[in-house]
Amino acid sequence: MELLTDITNGVSLIALFGVIVLSVLVKKEGTDERARFMGFKLFSFLFTFQLAGLSLIILVTGWNDIGYTWLRICITSLFSLTILVGLGYWIYLGKKV
C-alpha cells in the first residue's frame, strides 16, 4: 500500500509541473479567437473527464466499502491524470486547430 501511495504522490508532483507548463502554454497562445476556442475545448474536455472520473469513484464506493487510503489514492490519481491528460490535449489542439 505504501508503494502505491508513493507512486501516487510522484504522479501528483509531475502533475504540479504539468499545471505550470499548461499555464505557460495557455498564456503563450494569446487571446485571439483561435485561443479562446482552444480554451473552451480544453476546459469542456477537462470538466467531462473529471465528472466521469468522480462518477466512477462514487459508483465503485457505492458498491464496495473502501478505506480512506484507497479513496485518497483514487481521488489524487483522478486529479493528477486530469491535469496530465489536459496538457496532452492542449498540445494536440495546438497542432490540430
Residue pairs with C-beta under 8 A, 6 or more apart in sequence:
1 69
4 73
5 69
5 72
5 73
8 73
8 76
8 77
8 80
9 76
11 76
11 77
11 80
11 81
11 84
12 76
12 79
12 80
14 80
14 84
15 79
15 80
15 81
15 83
15 84
18 83
18 84
18 86
18 87
19 83
21 87
22 83
22 86
22 87
22 90
25 87
25 90
25 91
25 94
26 35
26 39
26 42
26 90
29 35
29 38
29 39
29 94
34 97
37 97
38 90
38 93
38 94
38 97
41 93
41 97
42 86
42 89
42 90
42 93
45 86
45 89
46 82
46 85
46 86
46 89
49 82
49 85
49 86
50 78
50 79
50 82
53 78
53 81
53 82
54 78
57 71
57 74
57 75
57 78
60 66
60 74
61 71
66 74
